[in-house]
Amino acid sequence: MSIDFSRETTPEDRVAVIATQPLTDNEEWTPFAKGELMLFEKGLLKRRAMTRIG
């Protein structure tokens, strides 16, 4: 799968990609912990929470 964000978005848009595995091998990917949720606003981490994993 591939997507050219420059064709799908405008310069004013912000894009986030959430994946279960890294999608590229030439960029840094930061894994979430199992059950971890993160809320970002304007690119800054605002909240982090852990859910219960049953």
C-alpha positions as semicolon CSV with decimal commas, in nm:
position;residue;x (nm);y (nm);z (nm)
1;M;0,000;0,000;0,000
2;S;0,122;0,349;-0,072
3;I;-0,019;0,700;-0,064
4;D;0,116;1,028;-0,193
5;F;-0,001;1,274;0,072
6;S;0,098;1,568;-0,149
7;R;-0,175;1,461;-0,392
8;E;-0,436;1,395;-0,121
9;T;-0,388;1,694;0,110
10;T;-0,329;2,069;0,106
11;P;-0,036;2,250;0,274
12;E;-0,275;2,349;0,556
13;D;-0,366;1,985;0,635
14;R;-0,203;1,776;0,908
15;V;-0,169;1,404;0,866
16;A;-0,113;1,132;1,124
17;V;-0,039;0,771;1,041
18;I;-0,106;0,506;1,304
19;A;0,008;0,156;1,217
20;T;0,072;-0,170;1,400
21;Q;0,412;-0,211;1,231
22;P;0,660;0,042;1,085
23;L;0,568;0,121;0,725
24;T;0,911;0,242;0,611
25;D;1,269;0,152;0,687
26;N;1,423;0,497;0,640
27;E;1,230;0,689;0,909
28;E;1,217;0,674;1,288
29;W;0,905;0,505;1,425
30;T;0,809;0,530;1,791
31;P;0,606;0,232;1,914
32;F;0,322;0,269;2,162
33;A;0,304;0,024;2,451
34;K;0,020;-0,228;2,443
35;G;-0,294;-0,050;2,561
36;E;-0,135;0,294;2,539
37;L;-0,335;0,590;2,407
38;M;-0,184;0,926;2,316
39;L;-0,356;1,254;2,230
40;F;-0,167;1,507;2,020
41;E;-0,261;1,867;1,952
42;K;-0,072;2,070;1,692
43;G;0,199;1,805;1,694
44;L;0,251;1,816;2,071
45;L;0,167;1,534;2,310
46;K;-0,118;1,655;2,534
47;R;-0,226;1,337;2,712
48;R;-0,112;0,981;2,759
49;A;-0,318;0,702;2,916
50;M;-0,301;0,327;2,960
51;T;-0,605;0,109;2,907
52;R;-0,668;-0,219;3,079
53;I;-0,574;-0,520;2,876
54;G;-0,785;-0,822;2,970
